[in-house]
Amino acid sequence: MFFQDIVGRFESEQTPFYHYDLKLLSQTLEACKGAADSYGFHVHYAMKANFNRRVLELIRDAGFGADCVSGNEVNKAIEIGFAPQRVVFAGVGKSDKEISEALSHNIFCFNVESVQELEVINDLALKAGKKARVALRINPNVDAHTHHNITTGLDENKFGINQWELSACAELLTRAQNLWLEGIHFHIGSQITDMNVFKSLCIKVNEIKTWFEERGFNLNVLNVGGGLGVDYYQPDKNQVADFKAYFDIFNQFLERKPGQEVHFELGRALVAHCGSLISRVLYVKKGIKKNFLILDAGMTELMRPALYQAYHKIENISRPDKASSERIKYDVVGPICESTDCFGKEVELPDSERGDLIAIRTAGAYGEVMASRYNLRDEVRSVYSE
Ligand SMILES: *Cc1c(COP(=O)(O)O)cnc(C)c1O
């Protein structure tokens, strides 16, 4: 079992906490970097997935850029030591203050999500006496075939510039003195496991890229975003995502001119598996119809199940599984005063008791970063293995 060697160390720790396996993170980063390098692809880490300092430092050292979605993320990336020329800034609602600060850092590129935003960035760049490098985030209307709450590339989504607005963008870009078009950008959703989705994206990118090139725009960068999924059901079997297969698709189907760079923005696939939320059973309620395990961690520490019915594998790490041992079905819930504060229904676990340590797996992405102080909860801690 994954935690066999370290569970003893957890006994003396105050729960709940996030456990980060930094060795697994390093292995994952190496696998991704190696696969990307073999095609000359560039990867920016989508910082919103996890901005724990230790995690960011390893990612910086492994040679990734940073993909940010707020001014504070831009500032943090620079503070941690990501080179400004490897920092990109996306987001559908960048404020004037955020734009001006990012301009002052001379970041690599703004991924722009509307015609009006182009005008605003042009004005602010003029005031700052700068030329802003921009990429247009285009909504390709490609279905990511993932949970609808994490789909971003359909016409009905708020993200990106729709294709019927491209003429207006092209017109604005030819006259805007303080903008420089670096390339085009796409991000169609998250937790995508069907590689055909990425193939469809490539075909769409080729089409849109041709549209720009026919109008005399030279695109240095094709940014295809992130979204590669991980195996939440079998975290031990598939600890590292299949980066090779993922990059292969783009190498095969994306048309590139000589010198044209391909950029990726991976979040989840880099950090999901290295993190687990460790908590303790506070109470066991055994009923006629239902049994409950009430944990000392809840939606305030890990919101994904409450927010989008996400599945996380749950293990009782105080009672390593034996094939022979009897299993009981529990609803595993947190202490927060909300009915959606539930990590899993009818979860089969060994007969569990107060004080047992429970691991909620694959929680390294969109876990700690979404923690809240609701119910005036303590700030969640982190523990590391290296
Ligand atoms: C969230 C986000 C990503 C990363 O998505 P993952 O599914 O975590 O890989 C990449 N690009 C943009 C613009 C995003 O908002």
PDBQT file of the ligand as one rigid body, heavy atoms in Angstrom, charges set to zero:
ROOT
HETATM    1  C1  LIG A 401      -7.196  25.732 -15.357  1.00  0.00    +0.000 C 
HETATM    2  C2  LIG A 401      -6.507  26.082 -16.593  1.00  0.00    +0.000 A 
HETATM    3  C3  LIG A 401      -5.516  25.230 -17.099  1.00  0.00    +0.000 A 
HETATM    4  C4  LIG A 401      -5.134  23.914 -16.460  1.00  0.00    +0.000 C 
HETATM    5  O1  LIG A 401      -6.102  22.937 -16.549  1.00  0.00    +0.000 OA
HETATM    6  P1  LIG A 401      -5.816  21.454 -16.049  1.00  0.00    +0.000 P 
HETATM    7  O2  LIG A 401      -7.044  20.720 -16.350  1.00  0.00    +0.000 OA
HETATM    8  O3  LIG A 401      -5.523  21.530 -14.598  1.00  0.00    +0.000 OA
HETATM    9  O4  LIG A 401      -4.640  20.950 -16.835  1.00  0.00    +0.000 OA
HETATM   10  C5  LIG A 401      -4.865  25.629 -18.247  1.00  0.00    +0.000 A 
HETATM   11  N1  LIG A 401      -5.165  26.794 -18.868  1.00  0.00    +0.000 NA
HETATM   12  C6  LIG A 401      -6.112  27.627 -18.401  1.00  0.00    +0.000 A 
HETATM   13  C7  LIG A 401      -6.392  28.883 -19.130  1.00  0.00    +0.000 C 
HETATM   14  C8  LIG A 401      -6.818  27.292 -17.262  1.00  0.00    +0.000 A 
HETATM   15  O5  LIG A 401      -7.764  28.125 -16.814  1.00  0.00    +0.000 OA
ENDROOT
TORSDOF 0
